[in-house]
């Protein structure tokens, strides 16, 4: 049971409004007997992510569980929309009967669900709330947080920190995934049960041939390679006062939101531009086989959408289909303000209009490119060919002694997860480099 407060009521109203807006999009398409347009699909995706975040915030504030919030009608609408679009993703597939099979999660699927599928009977995930757990760890007072305390059994770290119960870890990881642009664009998440995971990838596409009856078949030139996902550590650190932990009911929600945002931003940067050094993954830009197209020796400004059309063509020639583009806010704004010869908003090329657009400030706008020092990049591709291997356990450590925390009556909170990135078909990505301001 939960206690209805003014804040929870306001959160519930916000969530209900998001769901109503999503239903309106669906109803309009049904009345007109058509599929969703690209713009409606993007709007629905945004509403779905916002509704999921609102659900988690309600739970963190002590409100009703997700099962109580989500009626079968609501779940059906979201699943039916996603399943009927073709360019996005269907509802969660059944778990394979072969435990060795690797099951990737699409953007609308949750690591938390895979955790629930393999958990033994015991504490129900819906009973656990990050805010109550964090307050109990910091203050030592577990009143009202008995479920969280039971879930903590045997999880104290020998170094003085605490290993968060797996369902709560999955919640934070899912929040980070919901905010990562590469995952919104279609990147698949592969839950990793160990520190490394070997996956196959296509290094050369097959070729099909016609043959005469009785004639010898021609061997295909399809080639495979192997990629080993290795868990690399991604960490976020914050500091809070003990008094705040004792008095602020929403501290857990704020910490959870801040930690997940920090992890999402760095995950985006690494997936796009990671150097592949020992401490970080190899990003799209630096992966062999990805087409890198320069705007010119010293860069050039975007004055037309032709570079994106060419990128889509390059991917099509590699037997791929570009679905999304990720670019900086500056370049997005430049394109948004493009005018035709009559001073009217520029009619976008069909190839650009078909791409889902995502904006992140993790793409720099101060890169050196020839003589230019204000260059940026844009990433075009089929992001379902980008895999993000992720350990399902996020470690959170709390210390009153590190640094100046003891003297200031503060707590240092350190969260880290382990992840890696690989491309199964690098030829299905193009990076435009040397984009400078007009």
C-alpha positions as semicolon CSV with decimal commas, in nm:
position;residue;x (nm);y (nm);z (nm)
1;X;0,000;0,000;0,000
2;X;0,111;0,356;-0,051
3;X;0,025;0,693;0,094
4;X;-0,119;0,945;-0,152
5;X;0,058;1,280;-0,120
6;X;0,027;1,598;-0,320
7;X;0,355;1,529;-0,499
8;X;0,255;1,173;-0,591
9;X;-0,084;1,296;-0,713
10;X;0,089;1,552;-0,935
11;X;0,325;1,283;-1,072
12;X;0,028;1,055;-1,145
13;X;-0,150;1,335;-1,329
14;X;0,161;1,404;-1,537
15;X;0,191;1,035;-1,628
16;X;-0,178;1,011;-1,717
17;X;-0,143;1,311;-1,949
18;X;0,149;1,147;-2,130
19;X;-0,050;0,827;-2,180
20;X;-0,353;1,024;-2,303
21;X;-0,139;1,202;-2,561
22;X;-0,003;0,866;-2,680
23;X;-0,357;0,726;-2,708
24;X;-0,460;1,030;-2,912
25;X;-0,187;0,958;-3,168
26;X;-0,297;0,595;-3,194
27;X;-0,668;0,677;-3,215
28;X;-0,614;0,930;-3,495
29;X;-0,423;0,673;-3,704
30;X;-0,687;0,408;-3,639
31;X;-0,974;0,638;-3,738
32;X;-0,794;0,721;-4,062
33;X;-0,710;0,350;-4,120
34;X;-0,340;0,411;-4,167
35;X;-0,002;0,350;-4,008
36;X;0,174;0,613;-3,804
37;X;0,373;0,876;-3,990
38;X;0,744;0,914;-3,912
39;X;0,670;1,223;-3,703
40;X;0,393;1,044;-3,512
41;X;0,626;0,750;-3,448
42;X;0,893;0,982;-3,307
43;X;0,635;1,159;-3,091
44;X;0,499;0,830;-2,962
45;X;0,852;0,705;-2,880
46;X;0,915;1,023;-2,680
47;X;0,586;0,991;-2,490
48;X;0,658;0,627;-2,412
49;X;1,003;0,705;-2,271
50;X;0,863;0,994;-2,066
51;X;0,585;0,772;-1,929
52;X;0,840;0,507;-1,828
53;X;1,052;0,768;-1,650
54;X;0,741;0,906;-1,478
55;X;0,654;0,556;-1,357
56;X;0,999;0,514;-1,202
57;X;0,979;0,857;-1,037
58;X;0,641;0,767;-0,885
59;X;0,783;0,446;-0,746
60;X;1,085;0,624;-0,601
61;X;0,851;0,868;-0,421
62;X;0,669;0,575;-0,259
63;X;0,373;0,569;-0,499
64;X;0,198;0,270;-0,656
65;X;0,395;-0,004;-0,830
66;X;0,422;-0,034;-1,207
67;X;0,175;-0,325;-1,203
68;X;-0,080;-0,108;-1,023
69;X;-0,017;0,182;-1,262
70;X;-0,020;-0,006;-1,591
71;X;-0,357;-0,142;-1,692
72;X;-0,364;-0,413;-1,957
73;X;-0,514;-0,163;-2,199
74;X;-0,219;0,076;-2,159
75;X;0,037;-0,202;-2,204
76;X;-0,146;-0,328;-2,509
77;X;-0,155;0,012;-2,676
78;X;0,218;0,071;-2,632
79;X;0,303;-0,279;-2,751
80;X;0,061;-0,264;-3,045
81;X;0,199;0,070;-3,166
82;X;0,560;-0,046;-3,147
83;X;0,480;-0,380;-3,307
84;X;0,289;-0,229;-3,598
85;X;0,542;0,024;-3,718
86;X;0,806;-0,190;-3,877
87;X;1,082;0,068;-3,835
88;X;1,089;0,045;-3,459
89;X;1,043;-0,251;-3,232
90;X;0,783;-0,500;-3,122
91;X;0,694;-0,613;-2,773
92;X;0,935;-0,825;-2,573
93;X;1,012;-1,156;-2,737
94;X;0,995;-1,479;-2,546
95;X;1,315;-1,596;-2,387
96;X;1,498;-1,854;-2,594
97;X;1,480;-2,214;-2,479
98;X;1,855;-2,237;-2,539
99;X;2,028;-2,064;-2,243
100;X;2,343;-2,020;-2,451
101;X;2,170;-1,800;-2,707
102;X;2,248;-1,431;-2,681
103;X;1,932;-1,223;-2,647
104;X;1,973;-0,855;-2,731
105;X;1,731;-0,600;-2,586
106;X;1,573;-0,340;-2,810
107;X;1,531;0,020;-2,687
108;X;1,178;-0,042;-2,557
109;X;1,280;-0,349;-2,357
110;X;1,420;-0,335;-2,006
111;X;1,714;-0,499;-1,836
112;X;1,492;-0,505;-1,529
113;X;1,266;-0,756;-1,706
114;X;1,556;-0,994;-1,773
115;X;1,649;-0,965;-1,406
116;X;1,292;-1,057;-1,305
117;X;1,292;-1,352;-1,545
118;X;1,591;-1,516;-1,376
119;X;1,538;-1,416;-1,012
120;X;1,452;-1,684;-0,764
121;X;1,137;-1,648;-0,554
122;X;1,180;-1,401;-0,270
123;X;1,141;-1,026;-0,241
124;X;0,919;-0,890;-0,518
125;X;1,089;-0,626;-0,733
126;X;0,786;-0,399;-0,693
127;X;0,855;-0,378;-0,320
128;X;1,199;-0,224;-0,369
129;X;1,257;0,151;-0,400
130;X;1,594;0,316;-0,454
131;X;1,517;0,613;-0,227
132;X;1,436;0,394;0,074
133;X;1,739;0,177;0,009
134;X;1,974;0,478;-0,020
135;X;1,838;0,640;0,296
136;X;1,880;0,312;0,485
137;X;2,238;0,270;0,371
138;X;2,333;0,628;0,457
139;X;2,153;0,663;0,789
140;X;2,144;0,303;0,909
141;X;1,771;0,348;0,979
142;X;1,570;0,087;0,786
143;X;1,231;0,175;0,932
144;X;0,979;0,150;0,649
145;X;1,244;-0,009;0,427
146;X;1,234;-0,366;0,554
147;X;1,209;-0,511;0,201
148;X;1,519;-0,319;0,094
149;X;1,703;-0,437;0,406
150;X;1,612;-0,800;0,333
151;X;1,733;-0,758;-0,025
152;X;2,064;-0,628;0,116
153;X;2,140;-0,964;0,279
154;X;2,505;-1,049;0,220
155;X;2,565;-0,753;-0,008
156;X;2,803;-0,541;0,200
157;X;3,132;-0,485;0,024
158;X;3,450;-0,575;0,210
159;X;3,583;-0,231;0,115
160;X;3,305;-0,062;0,313
161;X;3,068;0,002;0,026
162;X;2,740;-0,165;-0,064
163;X;2,630;-0,373;-0,360
164;X;2,289;-0,251;-0,465
165;X;2,017;-0,519;-0,498
166;X;2,006;-0,630;-0,861
167;X;1,651;-0,504;-0,935
168;X;1,750;-0,153;-0,823
169;X;2,069;-0,171;-1,029
170;X;1,862;-0,262;-1,333
171;X;1,632;0,035;-1,273
172;X;1,923;0,282;-1,287
173;X;2,074;0,109;-1,590
174;X;1,738;0,125;-1,769
175;X;1,706;0,495;-1,686
176;X;2,050;0,552;-1,840
177;X;1,952;0,347;-2,147
178;X;1,632;0,550;-2,187
179;X;1,837;0,870;-2,205
180;X;2,124;0,748;-2,428
181;X;2,080;0,879;-2,781
182;X;2,255;0,581;-2,943
183;X;2,001;0,349;-2,781
184;X;1,709;0,575;-2,873
185;X;1,843;0,558;-3,229
186;X;1,817;0,178;-3,221
187;X;2,133;0,034;-3,062
188;X;2,070;-0,306;-2,902
189;X;2,170;-0,389;-2,546
190;X;2,327;-0,727;-2,475
191;X;2,312;-0,823;-2,104
192;X;2,648;-0,972;-2,006
193;X;2,668;-1,239;-1,736
194;X;3,048;-1,236;-1,726
195;X;3,333;-0,993;-1,787
196;X;3,360;-1,088;-2,157
197;X;3,134;-1,217;-2,431
198;X;3,235;-1,334;-2,780
199;X;2,998;-1,240;-3,064
200;X;3,006;-1,305;-3,437
201;X;2,992;-1,020;-3,683
202;X;2,967;-1,002;-4,062
203;X;3,288;-0,890;-4,230
204;X;3,167;-0,959;-4,584
205;X;2,813;-0,996;-4,717
206;X;2,714;-1,315;-4,903
207;X;2,642;-1,328;-5,275
208;X;2,366;-1,541;-5,427
209;X;2,404;-1,704;-5,769
210;X;2,170;-1,877;-6,015
211;X;2,282;-2,224;-6,118
212;X;2,189;-2,468;-6,389
213;X;2,050;-2,808;-6,303
214;X;2,330;-3,044;-6,211
215;X;2,593;-2,771;-6,226
216;X;2,831;-2,705;-5,941
217;X;2,723;-2,429;-5,702
218;X;2,933;-2,117;-5,659
219;X;3,067;-2,066;-5,311
220;X;2,949;-1,750;-5,137
221;X;3,205;-1,493;-5,036
222;X;3,033;-1,419;-4,704
223;X;3,288;-1,393;-4,424
224;X;3,247;-1,376;-4,051
225;X;3,463;-1,229;-3,782
226;X;3,456;-1,242;-3,406
227;X;3,427;-0,956;-3,162
228;X;3,484;-0,990;-2,790
229;X;3,280;-0,756;-2,571
230;X;3,492;-0,680;-2,266
231;X;3,343;-0,509;-1,963
232;X;3,496;-0,162;-1,924
233;X;3,424;0,047;-1,618
234;X;3,205;0,358;-1,640
235;X;3,179;0,553;-1,313
236;X;2,978;0,845;-1,172
237;X;3,047;1,017;-0,838
238;X;2,838;1,258;-0,631
239;X;2,832;1,403;-0,278
240;X;2,533;1,462;-0,045
241;X;2,496;1,576;0,315
242;X;2,379;1,332;0,581
243;X;2,117;1,585;0,694
244;X;1,971;1,596;0,344
245;X;1,960;1,217;0,329
246;X;1,769;1,208;0,657
247;X;1,518;1,482;0,569
248;X;1,458;1,484;0,192
249;X;1,212;1,218;0,077
250;X;1,302;1,273;-0,290
251;X;1,680;1,243;-0,249
252;X;1,679;0,893;-0,395
253;X;1,493;1,008;-0,705
254;X;1,738;1,297;-0,756
255;X;2,046;1,077;-0,709
256;X;1,902;0,812;-0,938
257;X;1,823;1,070;-1,206
258;X;2,164;1,240;-1,179
259;X;2,358;0,914;-1,185
260;X;2,165;0,774;-1,481
261;X;2,204;1,102;-1,677
262;X;2,579;1,109;-1,619
263;X;2,614;0,745;-1,725
264;X;2,395;0,801;-2,035
265;X;2,600;1,101;-2,153
266;X;2,929;0,919;-2,126
267;X;2,783;0,604;-2,284
268;X;2,680;0,820;-2,582
269;X;3,025;0,975;-2,613
270;X;3,203;0,640;-2,597
271;X;2,964;0,467;-2,840
272;X;3,012;0,749;-3,092
273;X;3,372;0,861;-3,042
274;X;3,545;0,614;-2,807
275;X;3,913;0,553;-2,888
276;X;3,918;0,185;-2,795
277;X;4,191;0,232;-2,537
278;X;4,208;-0,005;-2,240
279;X;3,973;0,210;-2,036
280;X;3,702;0,290;-2,293
281;X;3,516;0,116;-2,579
282;X;3,586;0,160;-2,949
283;X;3,324;0,400;-3,085
284;X;3,163;0,419;-3,428
285;X;3,405;0,686;-3,554
286;X;3,715;0,475;-3,486
287;X;3,584;0,133;-3,592
288;X;3,743;-0,020;-3,903
289;X;3,497;-0,049;-4,189
290;X;3,291;0,258;-4,104
291;X;3,277;0,511;-4,389
292;X;3,421;0,845;-4,278
293;X;3,332;1,126;-4,521
294;X;3,507;1,460;-4,494
295;X;3,330;1,784;-4,578
296;X;3,660;1,910;-4,722
297;X;4,029;1,958;-4,633
298;X;3,943;2,249;-4,405
299;X;3,581;2,151;-4,345
300;X;3,269;2,313;-4,484
301;X;2,936;2,440;-4,359
302;X;2,609;2,259;-4,416
303;X;2,427;2,456;-4,686
304;X;2,225;2,165;-4,828
305;X;2,117;1,820;-4,714
306;X;2,307;1,647;-4,993
307;X;2,583;1,508;-4,764
308;X;2,319;1,314;-4,573
309;X;2,163;1,187;-4,895
310;X;2,505;1,065;-5,006
311;X;2,557;0,894;-4,669
312;X;2,224;0,712;-4,703
313;X;2,327;0,607;-5,054
314;X;2,666;0,479;-4,931
315;X;2,492;0,267;-4,668
316;X;2,244;0,133;-4,924
317;X;2,535;0,034;-5,149
318;X;2,667;-0,169;-4,855
319;X;2,331;-0,352;-4,841
320;X;2,223;-0,152;-4,537
321;X;1,937;0,084;-4,460
322;X;2,008;0,406;-4,275
323;X;1,742;0,470;-4,011
324;X;1,879;0,744;-3,786
325;X;2,115;1,036;-3,762
326;X;2,282;1,173;-3,448
327;X;2,429;1,522;-3,456
328;X;2,520;1,816;-3,235
329;X;2,266;2,083;-3,132
330;X;2,453;2,336;-3,347
331;X;2,422;2,131;-3,665
332;X;2,061;2,042;-3,588
333;X;1,983;2,412;-3,553
334;X;2,164;2,497;-3,876
335;X;1,955;2,243;-4,068
336;X;1,634;2,347;-3,895
337;X;1,686;2,708;-4,012
338;X;1,774;2,625;-4,374
339;X;1,580;2,833;-4,631
340;X;1,523;2,788;-5,000
341;X;1,592;3,048;-5,268
342;X;1,263;3,224;-5,188
343;X;1,346;3,258;-4,818
344;X;1,099;2,987;-4,720
345;X;1,177;2,685;-4,500
346;X;1,373;2,434;-4,705
347;X;1,176;2,129;-4,817
348;X;1,383;1,835;-4,685
349;X;1,511;1,567;-4,920
350;X;1,321;1,237;-4,885
351;X;1,631;1,065;-4,748
352;X;1,667;1,324;-4,471
353;X;1,296;1,323;-4,392
354;X;1,301;0,943;-4,348
355;X;1,580;0,953;-4,090
356;X;1,497;0,970;-3,719
357;X;1,692;1,264;-3,574
358;X;1,867;1,265;-3,237
359;X;2,067;1,547;-3,081
360;X;2,346;1,520;-2,825
361;X;2,606;1,762;-2,691
362;X;2,849;1,469;-2,664
363;X;2,949;1,543;-3,023
364;X;3,205;1,827;-2,994
365;X;3,187;2,148;-3,196
366;X;3,551;2,248;-3,142
367;X;3,731;1,975;-3,333
368;X;4,041;2,048;-3,542
369;X;3,992;1,971;-3,912
370;X;4,259;2,110;-4,140
371;X;4,268;2,484;-4,070
372;X;3,931;2,474;-3,894
373;X;3,908;2,457;-3,516
374;X;3,528;2,463;-3,483
375;X;3,444;2,142;-3,667
376;X;3,181;1,888;-3,569
377;X;3,047;1,550;-3,689
378;X;2,723;1,370;-3,776
379;X;2,656;0,997;-3,747
380;X;2,423;0,824;-3,994
381;X;2,345;0,454;-3,992
382;X;2,139;0,154;-3,897
383;X;2,193;0,166;-3,522
384;X;2,046;-0,181;-3,471
385;X;2,389;-0,292;-3,595
386;X;2,543;-0,132;-3,285
387;X;2,556;-0,361;-2,981
388;X;2,615;-0,237;-2,629
389;X;2,724;-0,514;-2,396
390;X;2,627;-0,427;-2,040
391;X;2,669;-0,602;-1,708
392;X;2,333;-0,610;-1,534
393;X;2,479;-0,534;-1,191
394;X;2,558;-0,171;-1,107
395;X;2,775;-0,124;-0,799
396;X;2,701;0,166;-0,568
397;X;2,936;0,249;-0,282
398;X;2,870;0,493;0,000
399;X;3,144;0,638;0,224
400;X;3,147;0,889;0,510
401;X;3,526;0,886;0,527
402;X;3,656;0,944;0,175
403;X;3,809;1,286;0,109
404;X;3,656;1,559;0,328
405;X;3,323;1,379;0,372
406;X;3,381;1,288;0,739
407;X;3,464;1,645;0,844
408;X;3,171;1,790;0,649
409;X;2,912;1,531;0,760
410;X;2,869;1,425;0,401
411;X;2,844;1,104;0,206
412;X;3,032;1,027;-0,114
413;X;2,825;0,810;-0,349
414;X;3,006;0,626;-0,623
415;X;2,822;0,424;-0,888
416;X;2,981;0,227;-1,166
417;X;2,873;-0,015;-1,434
418;X;3,069;-0,213;-1,690
419;X;2,996;-0,201;-2,060
420;X;3,144;-0,225;-2,409
421;X;3,042;-0,140;-2,768
422;X;3,077;-0,321;-3,100
423;X;2,938;-0,289;-3,453
424;X;2,813;-0,606;-3,618
425;X;2,822;-0,444;-3,964
426;X;3,049;-0,137;-3,970
427;X;2,964;-0,070;-4,336
428;X;2,615;0,031;-4,232
429;X;2,745;0,352;-4,071
430;X;2,874;0,680;-4,216
431;X;3,036;0,961;-4,019
432;X;3,041;1,310;-4,171
433;X;3,344;1,501;-4,040
434;X;3,459;1,860;-4,081
435;X;3,118;2,027;-4,040
436;X;3,185;2,390;-3,954
437;X;2,947;2,677;-3,878
438;X;2,819;2,886;-4,167
